[in-house]
Amino acid sequence: MAIIFALIAFFGWGLGDIFGGLVSRKIGGISSAFWSYVLCVIFASFYIPFAGNPLEHMNTLALVVLIILTPIGLVPLITLYEGIKRGNASLVGTIGSTFAALVVILSIIFLGDKISYTQIIAIVIIFVGLILASLDLKTFNIKQLVTDKGVPFAIASMIFWAIYFTFVRIPIRQIGWFWPAYLSWCGFPLVYIFMRAKKMKLTIPNDSKTIMYTVIGAFVSCAALFGFNYAVSKGQTAIVAPISGAYPVLFASLAYFVFKDRLNKQQVTGIIFTLVGIVLLSVLG
């Protein structure tokens, strides 16, 4: 079940980025993220009568972790968009998407996850493929890691995502997979406060196609986070995170058809590597 729902997160986040990309081209990235959070709250609210009482099994540790993680979960998307705006989009996106590698390390250190040598090999294959599919190595040079203005924001996204997706398992194991995700989306006013502080305009989707893309993107992104949370409630985060975190490969594949982005040989090789790694890790998991 953990592997199945990790794959749901993989497809949900990949599709969510496609629709989010379509919307952000119309209204901007931060506005797109804001409305996605709002719609996720609306969609998820219909499940509240079936979700149970979160206070029934809540302990002090789970409560403290949940309070800390709620704002942390909102930061990465903002810093990622800021990084893409200021620097090399390919480099920023690749660094941000490697959060799953850090999740594996943190889960082993702090949560006691144990993985075999063969699983480690599968995880390495996934991340090699992810880098090949996401980063343009022909134009990349090592100096960019120091000079590119978007890199600090990408690193911030990677770290905050890693912290959130590692430690969210603590409240999930206490109060279930629903409430941690729902409460993180309820922090969407913080995004609006950020936009006001930066004097950014909140744009409302005003044509039928953009509205439809916004709704669909929010729905699949909502399903993805629930899928991830349910997966880590049933299995090891160190196994779930690499599978679900490989979603940029799906985005790159779909972008070929949706945005007419060309795929070079390096990207195709990366996509194949990642898919092979996912299959291996799914079987070994």
Secondary structure, 3 states (H helix, E strand, C coil): CHHHHHHHHHHHHHHHHHHHHHHHHHHCHHHHHHHHHHHHHHHHHCCHHHHCCCCCCCCHHHHHHHHHHHHHCCHHHHHHHHHHHHCCHHHHHHHHHCHHHHHHHHHHHHCCCCCCHHHHHHHHHHHHHHHHHHCCCCCCCCCHHHHCCCHHHHHHHHHHHHHHHHHCHHHHHHHCCHHHHHHHHCCCHHHHHHHHHCCCCCCCCCCHHHHHHHHHHHHHHHHHHHHHHHHHHHCCHHHHHHHHCCHHHHHHHHHHHHCCCCCCHHHHHHHHHHHHHHHHHHHHC
